[in-house]
Amino acid sequence: MHPNCRTQLSAARVAQGRSALTDAQAAAIDARMSATLRRLARNDPQWQGYSRDQRMVLAAQQAMQDLQAEAARKIANAQRQAVKTAETETRLQDTQARRGKGRSDALVEDMNRTHAYIDGIKRDSTRHLFDLIEAADSTQGAGVGRKALMVLFDAQNPVMTRDLAMEVFAQGKAGTDNAEARAGAQAWLQVTEALRQRFNAAGGDVGRLDYGYLPQAHDQLRVLAKGQDAWAQSVLPLLDRSRYLREDGSRMADAEVVDMLRGVWETISSDGQNKSAPGAFKGAGAKANRGSESREIHFKDGEAYLGYLRDFGTGSMYDAMIGHLGGLARDIGLVERYGPNPNAQMRLQFDLAQRADGGPQRIFGNHPEAYWSLISGATGTPKSARIAMVAQHGRNIQTFGKLQGAVLSSITDLGTYFVTTGFNKLSYWDALRNLASAGGKESRQFMDAHGMIAETMISDLNRWAGENVAQTWSGRIAAATMRLSLMNFWTDSLRRAFQITHMAGVGRLAKTDWPALTQYDRWRLESKGITADDWAVIRSATPEQLRGQDMITPDGIYATGHERAGEIVAKYIGMLSDESEVAVLNPDLATRAISSFGGQQAGTLNGELARAVMQFKSFPIAMMSRHWRRMLETPQGMEGAPVLANRLAYAGAMMVSLTTLGAIAFQTKQLVTGKDPVDMTTPKFWTRALAQGGGLGFVGDMLLADTTEDRGTLDTLGRALLGPSFGSMADVWELTKGNVDELIKGKDTHAGAEALRFARGHLPLVNLWYAKAAMDHAGLQSLQENLSPGYMARMRTKARKDWSQDFWWQPGTNMPDRAPSFEQIAGQ
């Protein structure tokens, strides 16, 4: 700033009774003027023809307009915040009255509803992206090897990816002659633009680029490893240099752009810490301000973007796109529910809850702050990318090494599926019929078009691990394991079947207006956030038909033209999705809070320790959180309630169905590994069946060791309590230090056999349940016997000792010599 200008500004401030301009304030004015000059230079083709004074006047005028717009938005957002505070207060009071508990409980319940609302926004948006999804799955231009990789490991088709990126950047006008890519790009641009406008309508301030937007996913570790200067020089030729202008409109020289890139490198490599002053307040700003920062990296086209992603990005372009969509949905959901500054809203609500409840309260073992950390994204944002990545690789290895037969345990999903059907007063016949047709093309297309998209298509959430599998080499192998083990097909089909059943149930219920609904029906809708006003709009929607049944759809709700249609659709889709995750278990917020030790941040030692210890424990926790808690908290004696709303009936149905299905799952596991079924007449068997079904929660983990696993009780207990990563470290210790000690003492080490067992427990695709027995008998058991003589004899001895069990396919033989014997089932 020119000294004369600063003197005049300071004098004007003093004349108004304010202090003179500080250095920081002067620097801020300079930065704003510089940014405004550069912005005008990009937008005005005549800019370089103006004199310096003319440019300064135009920039000053524009800066004044910007300041006025920001001031108006600040006032409007303050008003929005006040309105949302009042709405939140009303919701919390209604929830307290309905649940009969304290304010902290009501606040957590409201956050659960917000979580479902965010999921509804995401699914409502994703259903319009099928042109993009089809383009991503297209094998056009791919060779045989690439097609195989796409099927097995969800690899990209580089031809389609390039064309799609080019079309996005050129807003569908890249001239690739690829109709699929163009349609996919247009779908992406339309959806992201609609979300941008929705976010801004709630108080946000996200501008629109004059080229197609693709999210930039930087890999902090790769950027850091490249080094500041080398990274800047690598990125320089990828940039659209017309975006980098001086204040007079002339293009910046290479040295100037490189200097700017050095600053970008510092921001990425330090995760933004270079912009934080030591000791400065680290609180989060208004969520509505998110996205208002101008971008500093502008690639010249889609190929440049992909080149950067290949060298310095994380995951694929599609991963970045879906992740961006999820982030937008979260931001929109939070500002629509809690106002432009949801963090401030929550600080207020936490204080009010503590005062009302007489101090901090735990809800299902966690303080309300833990739930907020999860839905706001704070828990999942790594503090250290390096720590988070290493830990994630470790957990992914456990996933693809240990869960290749998990689908056999998932037979017990049928129990929770039908119990949830009855609890929601849905038709058992429809639920059974939809199980048979859910995997068909008609069902898939109908539900995909209406927001009930398979979770595996829009997220990589692993229901057993209870976290999102990172899109790295290990993450892709873990995802492939879930797909090839048929786990994804099973889970997606059951959830889709329940969603169809539920949607048809709503279609029937919609024929009844709110006052005429039974007390139970109103309670169920209210517990999902559906109000009487919402119900009136849902009822006014024209149903669509699926196999002769009326279905209330998002498009039908939008067609009503109601001003709150988008909000009601998000609630409706969120309700269907959330209830399907009760029917076919998926971790809820409470489970995720416990699994992260109260919302401990990723990329911290405590956070990653929590995730390691709690890996694979999300299923029993979710069983307790979603089902046993539902049983205890459902009000009794409501008018119109089904039999399964009764606590004793619910508990009985759960225990009987899960134990029965647990018995089937346990016996199935015996058969696919070459063993005869075990005796079902003993208490020991039914205890195991109950544990297998999930009814005993954590105790089940301790009881489900393989019947021929050669480990001690203390070792098995330690692995169950401390997680599979602890077990792997224990195995490594035995392989190294343990064998060295045995060698020193002159004992047989069995190091080769232990190494083989360790490898089998950590390699992908070698233990798939439908191929495990064949691979064992094709040579792995013989190899184990050679490395550890007596191995197969010990297998037989342990099976007979534990269960009086024999093998229908004898270890070490190429082919079975008899069929499985079922006489043992009855104790004969």
Secondary structure, DSSP 8 states (H G I E B T S, - for coil): --HHHHHHHHHHHHHTT-----HHHHHHHHHHHHHHHHHHHHH-TTGGGS-HHHHHHHHHHHHHHHHHHHHHHHHHHHHHHHHHHHHHHHHHHHHHHHH-S-HHHHHHHHHHHHHHHHHHHHHHHHTT-HHHHHHHH--TT--HHHHHHHHHH----HHHHHHHHHHHHTTT-S----HHHHHHHHHHHHHHHHHHHHHHHTT------SS------B-HHHHHHH-HHHHHHHHGGGB-GGG-B-TTS-B--HHHHHHHHHHHHHHHHTTTGGGS-TT-------GGGTT-S--S--BSSHHHHHHHHHHHB-S-HHHHHHHHHHHHHHHHHHHHHH-S-HHHHHHHHHHHHHHHHTS---BTTB-HHHHHHHHTTTTTS-S-HHHHHHHHHHHHHHHHHH-TTHHHHGGGHHHHHHHHHHHTT--HHHHHHHHHHTTSHHHHHHHHHTT---HHHH--EETTTTEE--SSHHHHHHHHHHHHTTHHHHHHHHHHHHHHHHHHHHHHHTTS-GGGS-HHHHHHHHHTT--HHHHHHHHHS--EEETTEEE--HHHHHTTT-TTHHHHHHHHHHHHHHHHHHHTT---HHHHHHHTTTT--TTSHHHHHHHHHTTT-HHHHHIIIIIIHHHHHS-SS-TT--GGGSHHHHHHHHHHHHHHHHHHHHHHHHHHTTB----SSSHHHHHHHHHHHTTTTHHHHHH---TT----HHHHHHHHHH-HHHHHHHHHHIIIIIHHHHHHTT----HHHHHHHHHHTTSTTSS-TTTHHHHIIIIIHHHHHHHSTTHHHHHHHHHHHHH---BSS-TT-SS-SS----GGGGT-
